[in-house]
């Protein structure tokens, strides 16, 4: 598994709101089964929660999405099937959102 890979959200109860999961866990700790993920939400569904630093907007697969940093979670590695792509080119924005959430930098 590679850091910043995007996966389809397999959860029936949350995939409508959060269609994708972003794996943010470092490959160095890949032997740990739960993976730390950030849900990706359609911007059109979460306009009121858009905060530039905390929930940065990105474009993925021709869709405007918010990285929902406040909803950070861990999921079993087995639910993350084949990666759909990567958001490694948004690394700075992802790390900045985590920094902002933790220390308001």
C-alpha positions, 0 to 999 in steps of 0.5 A, a space after each residue: 500500500 502506498 501513502 496517498 493512494 485513493 480507494 473506493 469507500 466500500 461502506 454501504 452506510 457512508 459511501 454516498 457521503 464519502 465516495 473515496 478513502 485516502 490512505 495517509 499512512 506511511 509505508 514505513 508502518 505498512 505492517 500495521 493492519 489498520 490503515 489511517 484514512 481521510 474520507 473524501 467528500 463531494 464539495 457540493 454535498 459539504 459546502 458549509 464544511 469547506 475550510 481551506 486549511 482544514 478541508 482542502 478542496 482537490 479535483 479527482 476524477 473530474 470531481 471537486 472533492 473535500 479532504 475531510 481531515 476532521 473525519 480521520 479514522 482507521 480502517 482494516 487493511 482488508 477493506 481497501 481493495 485495488 487503489 484507484 489512483 494517487 493524490 501524492 501531488 496534493 501531499 503539501 495540502 494533505 499534510 498542512 490540513 493535518 498540521 492545522 487540525 492538530 496544532 492550528 499551524 
